[in-house]
């Protein structure tokens, strides 16, 4: 067994996982289906899950909320796999321990509500 594989198994056992490991897990489990669904179809599933997360945020069911956060993360990783984007690399390149706009941590940008 390779050292990297040993580390991955240990992290799963400890319930710790890096973003790239989660994305790789989603690829192993779902890529054969996601690639057939394509970019638009996979994006539509992500949007549906975000809507379900929005509904769960209105309630008080903690388990439902956790499940919807997990679903959004899974579909985001699946979409990234379909379009061949490394989520961990992209996130770290943009958010390298500081706000990408003001370059501060914590962010000092003026607050704007949506």
ROKOL-676490 format. One record per atom (N, C-alpha, C): x, y, z; residue number from 1; atom name. Coordinates in nm, 4 decimals, always signed. Layout:
! residues N
{xx: X&yy: Y&zz: Z&resi: NUM&name: CA} .
...
! end
This chain:
! residues 114
{xx: +0.0836&yy: -0.1174&zz: +0.0000&resi: 1&name: N} .
{xx: +0.0000&yy: +0.0000&zz: +0.0000&resi: 1&name: CA} .
{xx: +0.0888&yy: +0.1246&zz: +0.0000&resi: 1&name: C} .
{xx: +0.0525&yy: +0.2237&zz: -0.0838&resi: 2&name: N} .
{xx: +0.1282&yy: +0.3476&zz: -0.0917&resi: 2&name: CA} .
{xx: +0.1050&yy: +0.4325&zz: +0.0330&resi: 2&name: C} .
{xx: +0.2040&yy: +0.5146&zz: +0.0652&resi: 3&name: N} .
{xx: +0.1947&yy: +0.6025&zz: +0.1819&resi: 3&name: CA} .
{xx: +0.0723&yy: +0.6937&zz: +0.1711&resi: 3&name: C} .
{xx: +0.0484&yy: +0.7499&zz: +0.0524&resi: 4&name: N} .
{xx: -0.0651&yy: +0.8402&zz: +0.0314&resi: 4&name: CA} .
{xx: -0.1970&yy: +0.7689&zz: +0.0588&resi: 4&name: C} .
{xx: -0.2095&yy: +0.6440&zz: +0.0149&resi: 5&name: N} .
{xx: -0.3306&yy: +0.5660&zz: +0.0404&resi: 5&name: CA} .
{xx: -0.3488&yy: +0.5391&zz: +0.1890&resi: 5&name: C} .
{xx: -0.2401&yy: +0.5147&zz: +0.2593&resi: 6&name: N} .
{xx: -0.2458&yy: +0.4917&zz: +0.4035&resi: 6&name: CA} .
{xx: -0.2961&yy: +0.6164&zz: +0.4746&resi: 6&name: C} .
{xx: -0.2468&yy: +0.7314&zz: +0.4339&resi: 7&name: N} .
{xx: -0.2902&yy: +0.8584&zz: +0.4925&resi: 7&name: CA} .
{xx: -0.4388&yy: +0.8798&zz: +0.4656&resi: 7&name: C} .
{xx: -0.4849&yy: +0.8543&zz: +0.3429&resi: 8&name: N} .
{xx: -0.6262&yy: +0.8718&zz: +0.3097&resi: 8&name: CA} .
{xx: -0.7142&yy: +0.7827&zz: +0.3962&resi: 8&name: C} .
{xx: -0.6747&yy: +0.6580&zz: +0.4129&resi: 9&name: N} .
{xx: -0.7540&yy: +0.5668&zz: +0.4950&resi: 9&name: CA} .
{xx: -0.7563&yy: +0.6128&zz: +0.6402&resi: 9&name: C} .
{xx: -0.6442&yy: +0.6627&zz: +0.6896&resi: 10&name: N} .
{xx: -0.6386&yy: +0.7106&zz: +0.8267&resi: 10&name: CA} .
{xx: -0.7305&yy: +0.8305&zz: +0.8448&resi: 10&name: C} .
{xx: -0.7305&yy: +0.9226&zz: +0.7499&resi: 11&name: N} .
{xx: -0.8164&yy: +1.0405&zz: +0.7605&resi: 11&name: CA} .
{xx: -0.9626&yy: +1.0001&zz: +0.7610&resi: 11&name: C} .
{xx: -1.0015&yy: +0.9064&zz: +0.6738&resi: 12&name: N} .
{xx: -1.1399&yy: +0.8611&zz: +0.6712&resi: 12&name: CA} .
{xx: -1.1765&yy: +0.7977&zz: +0.8040&resi: 12&name: C} .
{xx: -1.0855&yy: +0.7219&zz: +0.8610&resi: 13&name: N} .
{xx: -1.1098&yy: +0.6590&zz: +0.9900&resi: 13&name: CA} .
{xx: -1.1285&yy: +0.7651&zz: +1.0973&resi: 13&name: C} .
{xx: -1.0499&yy: +0.8724&zz: +1.0905&resi: 14&name: N} .
{xx: -1.0585&yy: +0.9813&zz: +1.1863&resi: 14&name: CA} .
{xx: -1.1704&yy: +1.0797&zz: +1.1526&resi: 14&name: C} .
{xx: -1.2386&yy: +1.0585&zz: +1.0428&resi: 15&name: N} .
{xx: -1.3463&yy: +1.1468&zz: +0.9960&resi: 15&name: CA} .
{xx: -1.2945&yy: +1.2827&zz: +0.9494&resi: 15&name: C} .
{xx: -1.1673&yy: +1.2908&zz: +0.9138&resi: 16&name: N} .
{xx: -1.1094&yy: +1.4126&zz: +0.8579&resi: 16&name: CA} .
{xx: -1.0781&yy: +1.3873&zz: +0.7118&resi: 16&name: C} .
{xx: -1.1049&yy: +1.4863&zz: +0.6282&resi: 17&name: N} .
{xx: -1.0813&yy: +1.4702&zz: +0.4857&resi: 17&name: CA} .
{xx: -1.0543&yy: +1.6069&zz: +0.4250&resi: 17&name: C} .
{xx: -0.9590&yy: +1.6128&zz: +0.3364&resi: 18&name: N} .
{xx: -0.9301&yy: +1.7355&zz: +0.2626&resi: 18&name: CA} .
{xx: -1.0297&yy: +1.7478&zz: +0.1473&resi: 18&name: C} .
{xx: -1.0436&yy: +1.8693&zz: +0.0972&resi: 19&name: N} .
{xx: -1.1360&yy: +1.8952&zz: -0.0130&resi: 19&name: CA} .
{xx: -1.1024&yy: +1.8076&zz: -0.1328&resi: 19&name: C} .
{xx: -0.9739&yy: +1.7944&zz: -0.1659&resi: 20&name: N} .
{xx: -0.9367&yy: +1.7136&zz: -0.2825&resi: 20&name: CA} .
{xx: -0.9736&yy: +1.5664&zz: -0.2624&resi: 20&name: C} .
{xx: -0.9652&yy: +1.5190&zz: -0.1407&resi: 21&name: N} .
{xx: -1.0029&yy: +1.3800&zz: -0.1120&resi: 21&name: CA} .
{xx: -1.1537&yy: +1.3609&zz: -0.1256&resi: 21&name: C} .
{xx: -1.2307&yy: +1.4599&zz: -0.0793&resi: 22&name: N} .
{xx: -1.3758&yy: +1.4520&zz: -0.0942&resi: 22&name: CA} .
{xx: -1.4139&yy: +1.4552&zz: -0.2416&resi: 22&name: C} .
{xx: -1.3514&yy: +1.5450&zz: -0.3172&resi: 23&name: N} .
{xx: -1.3813&yy: +1.5535&zz: -0.4603&resi: 23&name: CA} .
{xx: -1.3453&yy: +1.4232&zz: -0.5301&resi: 23&name: C} .
{xx: -1.2336&yy: +1.3639&zz: -0.4934&resi: 24&name: N} .
{xx: -1.1934&yy: +1.2359&zz: -0.5512&resi: 24&name: CA} .
{xx: -1.2932&yy: +1.1252&zz: -0.5145&resi: 24&name: C} .
{xx: -1.3434&yy: +1.1268&zz: -0.3926&resi: 25&name: N} .
{xx: -1.4426&yy: +1.0287&zz: -0.3515&resi: 25&name: CA} .
{xx: -1.5701&yy: +1.0442&zz: -0.4354&resi: 25&name: C} .
{xx: -1.6141&yy: +1.1672&zz: -0.4573&resi: 26&name: N} .
{xx: -1.7331&yy: +1.1908&zz: -0.5402&resi: 26&name: CA} .
{xx: -1.7081&yy: +1.1431&zz: -0.6831&resi: 26&name: C} .
{xx: -1.5843&yy: +1.1624&zz: -0.7323&resi: 27&name: N} .
{xx: -1.5504&yy: +1.1150&zz: -0.8667&resi: 27&name: CA} .
{xx: -1.5614&yy: +0.9625&zz: -0.8743&resi: 27&name: C} .
{xx: -1.5059&yy: +0.8946&zz: -0.7746&resi: 28&name: N} .
{xx: -1.5105&yy: +0.7478&zz: -0.7745&resi: 28&name: CA} .
{xx: -1.6543&yy: +0.6957&zz: -0.7679&resi: 28&name: C} .
{xx: -1.7359&yy: +0.7603&zz: -0.6879&resi: 29&name: N} .
{xx: -1.8723&yy: +0.7124&zz: -0.6678&resi: 29&name: CA} .
{xx: -1.9648&yy: +0.7502&zz: -0.7825&resi: 29&name: C} .
{xx: -1.9548&yy: +0.8744&zz: -0.8337&resi: 30&name: N} .
{xx: -2.0588&yy: +0.9274&zz: -0.9226&resi: 30&name: CA} .
{xx: -2.0154&yy: +0.9713&zz: -1.0619&resi: 30&name: C} .
{xx: -1.8851&yy: +0.9792&zz: -1.0916&resi: 31&name: N} .
{xx: -1.8445&yy: +1.0386&zz: -1.2196&resi: 31&name: CA} .
{xx: -1.9032&yy: +0.9655&zz: -1.3394&resi: 31&name: C} .
{xx: -1.9163&yy: +0.8354&zz: -1.3311&resi: 32&name: N} .
{xx: -1.9723&yy: +0.7605&zz: -1.4447&resi: 32&name: CA} .
{xx: -2.1138&yy: +0.8089&zz: -1.4773&resi: 32&name: C} .
{xx: -2.1884&yy: +0.8533&zz: -1.3777&resi: 33&name: N} .
{xx: -2.3229&yy: +0.9056&zz: -1.4004&resi: 33&name: CA} .
{xx: -2.3200&yy: +1.0557&zz: -1.4309&resi: 33&name: C} .
{xx: -2.2389&yy: +1.1300&zz: -1.3552&resi: 34&name: N} .
{xx: -2.2334&yy: +1.2748&zz: -1.3734&resi: 34&name: CA} .
{xx: -2.1854&yy: +1.3124&zz: -1.5127&resi: 34&name: C} .
{xx: -2.0877&yy: +1.2395&zz: -1.5635&resi: 35&name: N} .
{xx: -2.0348&yy: +1.2722&zz: -1.6962&resi: 35&name: CA} .
{xx: -2.1408&yy: +1.2505&zz: -1.8044&resi: 35&name: C} .
{xx: -2.2274&yy: +1.1527&zz: -1.7848&resi: 36&name: N} .
{xx: -2.3369&yy: +1.1297&zz: -1.8812&resi: 36&name: CA} .
{xx: -2.4429&yy: +1.2389&zz: -1.8700&resi: 36&name: C} .
{xx: -2.4666&yy: +1.2870&zz: -1.7477&resi: 37&name: N} .
{xx: -2.5650&yy: +1.3924&zz: -1.7242&resi: 37&name: CA} .
{xx: -2.5159&yy: +1.5238&zz: -1.7854&resi: 37&name: C} .
{xx: -2.3844&yy: +1.5445&zz: -1.7800&resi: 38&name: N} .
{xx: -2.3245&yy: +1.6636&zz: -1.8392&resi: 38&name: CA} .
{xx: -2.3241&yy: +1.7841&zz: -1.7466&resi: 38&name: C} .
{xx: -2.2658&yy: +1.8914&zz: -1.7973&resi: 39&name: N} .
{xx: -2.2491&yy: +2.0134&zz: -1.7190&resi: 39&name: CA} .
{xx: -2.3832&yy: +2.0745&zz: -1.6795&resi: 39&name: C} .
{xx: -2.4715&yy: +2.0937&zz: -1.7749&resi: 40&name: N} .
{xx: -2.5995&yy: +2.1600&zz: -1.7468&resi: 40&name: CA} .
{xx: -2.6834&yy: +2.0777&zz: -1.6504&resi: 40&name: C} .
{xx: -2.6943&yy: +1.9491&zz: -1.6743&resi: 41&name: N} .
{xx: -2.7743&yy: +1.8643&zz: -1.5865&resi: 41&name: CA} .
{xx: -2.7193&yy: +1.8579&zz: -1.4451&resi: 41&name: C} .
{xx: -2.5887&yy: +1.8504&zz: -1.4323&resi: 42&name: N} .
{xx: -2.5266&yy: +1.8452&zz: -1.3002&resi: 42&name: CA} .
{xx: -2.5415&yy: +1.9797&zz: -1.2297&resi: 42&name: C} .
{xx: -2.5284&yy: +2.0878&zz: -1.3034&resi: 43&name: N} .
{xx: -2.5511&yy: +2.2218&zz: -1.2468&resi: 43&name: CA} .
{xx: -2.6949&yy: +2.2355&zz: -1.1968&resi: 43&name: C} .
{xx: -2.7903&yy: +2.1867&zz: -1.2745&resi: 44&name: N} .
{xx: -2.9304&yy: +2.1949&zz: -1.2339&resi: 44&name: CA} .
{xx: -2.9552&yy: +2.1193&zz: -1.1032&resi: 44&name: C} .
{xx: -2.8894&yy: +2.0041&zz: -1.0853&resi: 45&name: N} .
{xx: -2.9011&yy: +1.9299&zz: -0.9591&resi: 45&name: CA} .
{xx: -2.8434&yy: +2.0120&zz: -0.8442&resi: 45&name: C} .
{xx: -2.7286&yy: +2.0771&zz: -0.8668&resi: 46&name: N} .
{xx: -2.6674&yy: +2.1613&zz: -0.7643&resi: 46&name: CA} .
{xx: -2.7635&yy: +2.2731&zz: -0.7234&resi: 46&name: C} .
{xx: -2.8237&yy: +2.3383&zz: -0.8207&resi: 47&name: N} .
{xx: -2.9169&yy: +2.4472&zz: -0.7925&resi: 47&name: CA} .
{xx: -3.0366&yy: +2.3954&zz: -0.7129&resi: 47&name: C} .
{xx: -3.0872&yy: +2.2793&zz: -0.7473&resi: 48&name: N} .
{xx: -3.1984&yy: +2.2197&zz: -0.6731&resi: 48&name: CA} .
{xx: -3.1592&yy: +2.1938&zz: -0.5272&resi: 48&name: C} .
{xx: -3.0379&yy: +2.1436&zz: -0.5079&resi: 49&name: N} .
{xx: -2.9904&yy: +2.1173&zz: -0.3716&resi: 49&name: CA} .
{xx: -2.9713&yy: +2.2468&zz: -0.2929&resi: 49&name: C} .
{xx: -2.9287&yy: +2.3526&zz: -0.3586&resi: 50&name: N} .
{xx: -2.9157&yy: +2.4818&zz: -0.2910&resi: 50&name: CA} .
{xx: -3.0538&yy: +2.5310&zz: -0.2472&resi: 50&name: C} .
{xx: -3.1544&yy: +2.5090&zz: -0.3306&resi: 51&name: N} .
{xx: -3.2912&yy: +2.5434&zz: -0.2928&resi: 51&name: CA} .
{xx: -3.3367&yy: +2.4645&zz: -0.1709&resi: 51&name: C} .
{xx: -3.3048&yy: +2.3355&zz: -0.1671&resi: 52&name: N} .
{xx: -3.3403&yy: +2.2528&zz: -0.0521&resi: 52&name: CA} .
{xx: -3.2662&yy: +2.2991&zz: +0.0737&resi: 52&name: C} .
{xx: -3.1416&yy: +2.3433&zz: +0.0579&resi: 53&name: N} .
{xx: -3.0676&yy: +2.3986&zz: +0.1705&resi: 53&name: CA} .
{xx: -3.1368&yy: +2.5247&zz: +0.2214&resi: 53&name: C} .
{xx: -3.1816&yy: +2.6093&zz: +0.1306&resi: 54&name: N} .
{xx: -3.2535&yy: +2.7305&zz: +0.1691&resi: 54&name: CA} .
{xx: -3.3775&yy: +2.6991&zz: +0.2503&resi: 54&name: C} .
{xx: -3.4503&yy: +2.5970&zz: +0.2098&resi: 55&name: N} .
{xx: -3.5689&yy: +2.5555&zz: +0.2854&resi: 55&name: CA} .
{xx: -3.5305&yy: +2.5018&zz: +0.4225&resi: 55&name: C} .
{xx: -3.4256&yy: +2.4223&zz: +0.4287&resi: 56&name: N} .
{xx: -3.3816&yy: +2.3647&zz: +0.5563&resi: 56&name: CA} .
{xx: -3.3362&yy: +2.4735&zz: +0.6528&resi: 56&name: C} .
{xx: -3.2797&yy: +2.5821&zz: +0.6005&resi: 57&name: N} .
{xx: -3.2355&yy: +2.6926&zz: +0.6855&resi: 57&name: CA} .
{xx: -3.3520&yy: +2.7606&zz: +0.7567&resi: 57&name: C} .
{xx: -3.4709&yy: +2.7476&zz: +0.7025&resi: 58&name: N} .
{xx: -3.5897&yy: +2.8088&zz: +0.7626&resi: 58&name: CA} .
{xx: -3.6431&yy: +2.7269&zz: +0.8802&resi: 58&name: C} .
{xx: -3.6024&yy: +2.6007&zz: +0.8879&resi: 59&name: N} .
{xx: -3.6543&yy: +2.5119&zz: +0.9910&resi: 59&name: CA} .
{xx: -3.5609&yy: +2.4977&zz: +1.1097&resi: 59&name: C} .
{xx: -3.5941&yy: +2.4014&zz: +1.1939&resi: 60&name: N} .
{xx: -3.5154&yy: +2.3782&zz: +1.3156&resi: 60&name: CA} .
{xx: -3.4595&yy: +2.2373&zz: +1.3214&resi: 60&name: C} .
{xx: -3.4688&yy: +2.1653&zz: +1.2102&resi: 61&name: N} .
{xx: -3.4215&yy: +2.0268&zz: +1.2059&resi: 61&name: CA} .
{xx: -3.2728&yy: +2.0255&zz: +1.1705&resi: 61&name: C} .
{xx: -3.1889&yy: +2.0084&zz: +1.2711&resi: 62&name: N} .
{xx: -3.0432&yy: +2.0121&zz: +1.2536&resi: 62&name: CA} .
{xx: -2.9948&yy: +1.9037&zz: +1.1576&resi: 62&name: C} .
{xx: -3.0489&yy: +1.7833&zz: +1.1671&resi: 63&name: N} .
{xx: -3.0083&yy: +1.6719&zz: +1.0802&resi: 63&name: CA} .
{xx: -3.0404&yy: +1.7039&zz: +0.9344&resi: 63&name: C} .
{xx: -3.1591&yy: +1.7584&zz: +0.9098&resi: 64&name: N} .
{xx: -3.1967&yy: +1.7963&zz: +0.7724&resi: 64&name: CA} .
{xx: -3.1017&yy: +1.9027&zz: +0.7190&resi: 64&name: C} .
{xx: -3.0647&yy: +1.9965&zz: +0.8042&resi: 65&name: N} .
{xx: -2.9725&yy: +2.1025&zz: +0.7640&resi: 65&name: CA} .
{xx: -2.8350&yy: +2.0449&zz: +0.7292&resi: 65&name: C} .
{xx: -2.7849&yy: +1.9565&zz: +0.8136&resi: 66&name: N} .
{xx: -2.6558&yy: +1.8911&zz: +0.7863&resi: 66&name: CA} .
{xx: -2.6613&yy: +1.8123&zz: +0.6563&resi: 66&name: C} .
{xx: -2.7714&yy: +1.7405&zz: +0.6335&resi: 67&name: N} .
{xx: -2.7860&yy: +1.6620&zz: +0.5105&resi: 67&name: CA} .
{xx: -2.7843&yy: +1.7511&zz: +0.3874&resi: 67&name: C} .
{xx: -2.8514&yy: +1.8648&zz: +0.3944&resi: 68&name: N} .
{xx: -2.8561&yy: +1.9548&zz: +0.2779&resi: 68&name: CA} .
{xx: -2.7218&yy: +2.0214&zz: +0.2521&resi: 68&name: C} .
{xx: -2.6498&yy: +2.0587&zz: +0.3585&resi: 69&name: N} .
{xx: -2.5144&yy: +2.1108&zz: +0.3385&resi: 69&name: CA} .
{xx: -2.4276&yy: +2.0051&zz: +0.2709&resi: 69&name: C} .
{xx: -2.4381&yy: +1.8813&zz: +0.3154&resi: 70&name: N} .
{xx: -2.3598&yy: +1.7721&zz: +0.2568&resi: 70&name: CA} .
{xx: -2.3968&yy: +1.7522&zz: +0.1101&resi: 70&name: C} .
{xx: -2.5266&yy: +1.7591&zz: +0.0789&resi: 71&name: N} .
{xx: -2.5707&yy: +1.7427&zz: -0.0604&resi: 71&name: CA} .
{xx: -2.5158&yy: +1.8536&zz: -0.1496&resi: 71&name: C} .
{xx: -2.5181&yy: +1.9777&zz: -0.1009&resi: 72&name: N} .
{xx: -2.4652&yy: +2.0899&zz: -0.1802&resi: 72&name: CA} .
{xx: -2.3161&yy: +2.0704&zz: -0.2068&resi: 72&name: C} .
{xx: -2.2432&yy: +2.0308&zz: -0.1035&resi: 73&name: N} .
{xx: -2.0998&yy: +2.0069&zz: -0.1206&resi: 73&name: CA} .
{xx: -2.0746&yy: +1.8939&zz: -0.2202&resi: 73&name: C} .
{xx: -2.1527&yy: +1.7873&zz: -0.2105&resi: 74&name: N} .
{xx: -2.1355&yy: +1.6736&zz: -0.3010&resi: 74&name: CA} .
{xx: -2.1637&yy: +1.7131&zz: -0.4462&resi: 74&name: C} .
{xx: -2.2724&yy: +1.7869&zz: -0.4676&resi: 75&name: N} .
{xx: -2.3050&yy: +1.8271&zz: -0.6052&resi: 75&name: CA} .
{xx: -2.2074&yy: +1.9306&zz: -0.6587&resi: 75&name: C} .
{xx: -2.1544&yy: +2.0175&zz: -0.5731&resi: 76&name: N} .
{xx: -2.0513&yy: +2.1115&zz: -0.6165&resi: 76&name: CA} .
{xx: -1.9270&yy: +2.0352&zz: -0.6612&resi: 76&name: C} .
{xx: -1.8866&yy: +1.9361&zz: -0.5835&resi: 77&name: N} .
{xx: -1.7708&yy: +1.8538&zz: -0.6197&resi: 77&name: CA} .
{xx: -1.7978&yy: +1.7780&zz: -0.7488&resi: 77&name: C} .
{xx: -1.9194&yy: +1.7267&zz: -0.7649&resi: 78&name: N} .
{xx: -1.9542&yy: +1.6542&zz: -0.8875&resi: 78&name: CA} .
{xx: -1.9471&yy: +1.7446&zz: -1.0095&resi: 78&name: C} .
{xx: -2.0003&yy: +1.8665&zz: -0.9961&resi: 79&name: N} .
{xx: -1.9944&yy: +1.9608&zz: -1.1077&resi: 79&name: CA} .
{xx: -1.8500&yy: +1.9967&zz: -1.1397&resi: 79&name: C} .
{xx: -1.7696&yy: +2.0179&zz: -1.0378&resi: 80&name: N} .
{xx: -1.6275&yy: +2.0473&zz: -1.0603&resi: 80&name: CA} .
{xx: -1.5603&yy: +1.9304&zz: -1.1332&resi: 80&name: C} .
{xx: -1.5964&yy: +1.8087&zz: -1.0984&resi: 81&name: N} .
{xx: -1.5405&yy: +1.6927&zz: -1.1679&resi: 81&name: CA} .
{xx: -1.5799&yy: +1.6910&zz: -1.3151&resi: 81&name: C} .
{xx: -1.7052&yy: +1.7227&zz: -1.3432&resi: 82&name: N} .
{xx: -1.7533&yy: +1.7210&zz: -1.4820&resi: 82&name: CA} .
{xx: -1.6779&yy: +1.8228&zz: -1.5676&resi: 82&name: C} .
{xx: -1.6479&yy: +1.9400&zz: -1.5097&resi: 83&name: N} .
{xx: -1.5781&yy: +2.0432&zz: -1.5874&resi: 83&name: CA} .
{xx: -1.4271&yy: +2.0444&zz: -1.5612&resi: 83&name: C} .
{xx: -1.3798&yy: +1.9427&zz: -1.4877&resi: 84&name: N} .
{xx: -1.2368&yy: +1.9223&zz: -1.4634&resi: 84&name: CA} .
{xx: -1.1707&yy: +2.0392&zz: -1.3898&resi: 84&name: C} .
{xx: -1.2328&yy: +2.0789&zz: -1.2789&resi: 85&name: N} .
{xx: -1.1782&yy: +2.1833&zz: -1.1924&resi: 85&name: CA} .
{xx: -1.1387&yy: +2.1198&zz: -1.0599&resi: 85&name: C} .
{xx: -1.0191&yy: +2.1476&zz: -1.0142&resi: 86&name: N} .
{xx: -0.9719&yy: +2.1025&zz: -0.8832&resi: 86&name: CA} .
{xx: -1.0198&yy: +2.2050&zz: -0.7810&resi: 86&name: C} .
{xx: -1.1234&yy: +2.1697&zz: -0.7047&resi: 87&name: N} .
{xx: -1.1831&yy: +2.2634&zz: -0.6092&resi: 87&name: CA} .
{xx: -1.0829&yy: +2.3153&zz: -0.5060&resi: 87&name: C} .
{xx: -1.0043&yy: +2.2261&zz: -0.4516&resi: 88&name: N} .
{xx: -0.9081&yy: +2.2671&zz: -0.3493&resi: 88&name: CA} .
{xx: -0.8085&yy: +2.3673&zz: -0.4056&resi: 88&name: C} .
{xx: -0.7550&yy: +2.3381&zz: -0.5219&resi: 89&name: N} .
{xx: -0.6576&yy: +2.4271&zz: -0.5861&resi: 89&name: CA} .
{xx: -0.7208&yy: +2.5627&zz: -0.6182&resi: 89&name: C} .
{xx: -0.8423&yy: +2.5601&zz: -0.6727&resi: 90&name: N} .
{xx: -0.9101&yy: +2.6844&zz: -0.7085&resi: 90&name: CA} .
{xx: -0.9415&yy: +2.7688&zz: -0.5848&resi: 90&name: C} .
{xx: -0.9904&yy: +2.7038&zz: -0.4787&resi: 91&name: N} .
{xx: -1.0258&yy: +2.7763&zz: -0.3563&resi: 91&name: CA} .
{xx: -0.9023&yy: +2.8377&zz: -0.2915&resi: 91&name: C} .
{xx: -0.7955&yy: +2.7612&zz: -0.2845&resi: 92&name: N} .
{xx: -0.6739&yy: +2.8131&zz: -0.2221&resi: 92&name: CA} .
{xx: -0.6094&yy: +2.9234&zz: -0.3056&resi: 92&name: C} .
{xx: -0.6216&yy: +2.9143&zz: -0.4369&resi: 93&name: N} .
{xx: -0.5651&yy: +3.0186&zz: -0.5231&resi: 93&name: CA} .
{xx: -0.6403&yy: +3.1509&zz: -0.5043&resi: 93&name: C} .
{xx: -0.7711&yy: +3.1431&zz: -0.4852&resi: 94&name: N} .
{xx: -0.8499&yy: +3.2652&zz: -0.4708&resi: 94&name: CA} .
{xx: -0.8537&yy: +3.3153&zz: -0.3270&resi: 94&name: C} .
{xx: -0.8678&yy: +3.2253&zz: -0.2311&resi: 95&name: N} .
{xx: -0.8834&yy: +3.2627&zz: -0.0897&resi: 95&name: CA} .
{xx: -0.7646&yy: +3.2135&zz: -0.0097&resi: 95&name: C} .
{xx: -0.6495&yy: +3.2713&zz: -0.0333&resi: 96&name: N} .
{xx: -0.5271&yy: +3.2274&zz: +0.0334&resi: 96&name: CA} .
{xx: -0.5115&yy: +3.2993&zz: +0.1670&resi: 96&name: C} .
{xx: -0.5948&yy: +3.2617&zz: +0.2631&resi: 97&name: N} .
{xx: -0.5907&yy: +3.3140&zz: +0.3999&resi: 97&name: CA} .
{xx: -0.6178&yy: +3.4637&zz: +0.4084&resi: 97&name: C} .
{xx: -0.6894&yy: +3.5154&zz: +0.3086&resi: 98&name: N} .
{xx: -0.7265&yy: +3.6568&zz: +0.3110&resi: 98&name: CA} .
{xx: -0.8381&yy: +3.6811&zz: +0.2095&resi: 98&name: C} .
{xx: -0.9056&yy: +3.7931&zz: +0.2267&resi: 99&name: N} .
{xx: -1.0115&yy: +3.8326&zz: +0.1337&resi: 99&name: CA} .
{xx: -0.9488&yy: +3.8650&zz: -0.0026&resi: 99&name: C} .
{xx: -1.0015&yy: +3.8092&zz: -0.1114&resi: 100&name: N} .
{xx: -0.9420&yy: +3.8372&zz: -0.2423&resi: 100&name: CA} .
{xx: -0.9610&yy: +3.9821&zz: -0.2893&resi: 100&name: C} .
{xx: -1.0568&yy: +4.0552&zz: -0.2296&resi: 101&name: N} .
{xx: -1.0797&yy: +4.1942&zz: -0.2711&resi: 101&name: CA} .
{xx: -0.9924&yy: +4.2924&zz: -0.1940&resi: 101&name: C} .
{xx: -0.9985&yy: +4.2872&zz: -0.0608&resi: 102&name: N} .
{xx: -0.9237&yy: +4.3850&zz: +0.0198&resi: 102&name: CA} .
{xx: -0.7891&yy: +4.3305&zz: +0.0681&resi: 102&name: C} .
{xx: -0.7639&yy: +4.2021&zz: +0.0478&resi: 103&name: N} .
{xx: -0.6385&yy: +4.1371&zz: +0.0871&resi: 103&name: CA} .
{xx: -0.6178&yy: +4.1349&zz: +0.2390&resi: 103&name: C} .
{xx: -0.7260&yy: +4.1454&zz: +0.3172&resi: 104&name: N} .
{xx: -0.7175&yy: +4.1474&zz: +0.4626&resi: 104&name: CA} .
{xx: -0.7795&yy: +4.0214&zz: +0.5237&resi: 104&name: C} .
{xx: -0.7376&yy: +3.9905&zz: +0.6458&resi: 105&name: N} .
{xx: -0.7977&yy: +3.8828&zz: +0.7239&resi: 105&name: CA} .
{xx: -0.8005&yy: +3.9258&zz: +0.8701&resi: 105&name: C} .
{xx: -0.9171&yy: +3.9515&zz: +0.9242&resi: 106&name: N} .
{xx: -1.0486&yy: +3.9359&zz: +0.8620&resi: 106&name: CA} .
{xx: -1.0744&yy: +4.0441&zz: +0.7573&resi: 106&name: C} .
{xx: -1.1730&yy: +4.0166&zz: +0.6733&resi: 107&name: N} .
{xx: -1.2100&yy: +4.1069&zz: +0.5640&resi: 107&name: CA} .
{xx: -1.2472&yy: +4.2446&zz: +0.6184&resi: 107&name: C} .
{xx: -1.2000&yy: +4.3480&zz: +0.5484&resi: 108&name: N} .
{xx: -1.2296&yy: +4.4870&zz: +0.5845&resi: 108&name: CA} .
{xx: -1.3166&yy: +4.5562&zz: +0.4786&resi: 108&name: C} .
{xx: -1.3689&yy: +4.4803&zz: +0.3836&resi: 109&name: N} .
{xx: -1.4546&yy: +4.5374&zz: +0.2800&resi: 109&name: CA} .
{xx: -1.5803&yy: +4.5962&zz: +0.3432&resi: 109&name: C} .
{xx: -1.6351&yy: +4.7025&zz: +0.2842&resi: 110&name: N} .
{xx: -1.7612&yy: +4.7582&zz: +0.3339&resi: 110&name: CA} .
{xx: -1.8710&yy: +4.6522&zz: +0.3243&resi: 110&name: C} .
{xx: -1.9529&yy: +4.6437&zz: +0.4296&resi: 111&name: N} .
{xx: -2.0615&yy: +4.5454&zz: +0.4322&resi: 111&name: CA} .
{xx: -2.1711&yy: +4.5863&zz: +0.3353&resi: 111&name: C} .
{xx: -2.2156&yy: +4.4914&zz: +0.2539&resi: 112&name: N} .
{xx: -2.3266&yy: +4.5129&zz: +0.1622&resi: 112&name: CA} .
{xx: -2.4247&yy: +4.3996&zz: +0.1815&resi: 112&name: C} .
{xx: -2.5509&yy: +4.4296&zz: +0.1961&resi: 113&name: N} .
{xx: -2.6497&yy: +4.3234&zz: +0.2051&resi: 113&name: CA} .
{xx: -2.6998&yy: +4.2904&zz: +0.0642&resi: 113&name: C} .
{xx: -2.7413&yy: +4.1666&zz: +0.0442&resi: 114&name: N} .
{xx: -2.7818&yy: +4.1241&zz: -0.0919&resi: 114&name: CA} .
{xx: -2.9037&yy: +4.1955&zz: -0.1436&resi: 114&name: C} .
! end
